[in-house]
Amino acid sequence: METVKILKNIGAFGMPALVFSTAAMAAEGSEAAEIVSTPSSWAIAPIAALLALAFAWYFYKKVMAAPEGTEKMIEIARYVREGAYAYLFRQYSIVSLVFLILLIILGACA
């Protein structure tokens, strides 16, 4: 719950900054710029990506530290994992086939 509160606070303060900075950047476009440079607001995306990776690592560690559960839960998880792998294998085989067909078509067009 503590993490959810932190994420809500980040969203509550981060979203208005993104929304209002775009209006300010749009206003700058109508004026003649003396120096052409990269806007500092472009740093938001890499910073947000690093922040997202940090949260992903934190949640990964938290989930991996949790107990696996009872024997029944472990058995159900094994069945879910087997089903997920079967689904992914089917998806990858279809995507590979589509990729191969597109490769042949686009190769012939080039």
C-alpha positions in Angstrom: 0.0 0.0 0.0 2.9 2.3 0.8 4.2 2.0 -2.8 0.8 2.7 -4.3 0.7 6.0 -2.3 4.1 6.9 -3.6 3.0 6.2 -7.2 -0.1 8.3 -6.8 1.9 11.2 -5.5 4.3 11.0 -8.4 1.4 10.9 -10.8 -0.3 13.8 -9.0 2.7 16.0 -9.3 4.2 14.7 -12.5 1.2 14.8 -14.8 0.5 18.5 -14.4 4.1 19.3 -15.0 4.0 17.4 -18.3 0.6 18.9 -19.3 1.5 22.5 -18.5 5.0 22.3 -20.0 3.6 21.4 -23.4 1.6 24.6 -23.5 4.6 26.6 -22.6 6.7 24.9 -25.3 3.9 25.5 -27.9 4.0 29.3 -27.0 7.7 29.4 -27.6 7.3 28.1 -31.1 5.5 31.2 -32.3 8.4 33.5 -31.2 11.7 33.7 -33.0 14.2 31.6 -31.1 17.6 33.2 -30.8 19.4 30.0 -29.8 18.3 26.6 -31.0 18.8 24.0 -28.4 17.1 20.9 -27.0 14.4 21.7 -24.6 15.1 20.6 -21.0 11.7 18.9 -20.9 13.0 16.3 -23.3 14.9 14.9 -20.3 11.6 13.8 -18.8 11.4 10.6 -21.0 14.8 9.1 -20.1 14.3 10.0 -16.4 10.8 8.5 -16.4 12.3 5.4 -18.1 15.0 5.0 -15.4 12.4 5.6 -12.7 10.2 2.9 -14.3 13.1 0.5 -14.4 13.8 1.2 -10.7 10.2 0.5 -9.8 10.2 -2.7 -11.9 13.4 -3.9 -10.1 11.8 -3.0 -6.7 8.6 -4.9 -7.4 10.6 -7.9 -8.9 12.6 -8.2 -5.7 9.5 -7.9 -3.6 7.6 -10.6 -5.5 10.6 -13.0 -5.6 11.1 -12.6 -1.8 7.4 -13.6 -1.2 6.7 -17.2 -0.2 5.6 -19.5 -3.0 2.4 -20.6 -1.2 0.9 -23.9 -0.4 1.4 -27.1 -2.4 -1.9 -26.6 -4.1 -0.9 -23.1 -5.1 2.4 -24.3 -6.5 0.6 -27.0 -8.5 -1.8 -24.5 -10.0 1.1 -22.2 -10.8 2.8 -25.0 -12.6 -0.2 -25.6 -14.8 -0.6 -21.9 -15.5 3.1 -21.7 -16.5 2.7 -24.7 -18.8 -0.3 -23.1 -20.5 1.5 -19.8 -20.8 4.5 -21.5 -22.5 2.2 -23.3 -24.9 0.5 -20.1 -25.8 3.8 -18.3 -26.3 5.1 -21.1 -28.5 2.0 -20.9 -30.7 2.3 -17.1 -30.9 6.0 -17.1 -31.7 5.4 -19.7 -34.5 2.7 -17.6 -36.1 4.7 -14.4 -35.8 7.7 -16.1 -37.3 5.6 -17.4 -40.2 4.2 -13.9 -40.8 7.7 -12.4 -40.6 9.0 -14.9 -43.1 6.2 -14.2 -45.5 6.7 -10.5 -45.3 10.5 -10.9 -45.7 9.9 -12.8 -48.9 7.4 -10.3 -50.2 9.4 -7.2 -49.4 12.6 -8.9 -50.6 11.0 -9.6 -53.9 9.7 -6.0 -54.2 13.2 -4.6 -53.5 
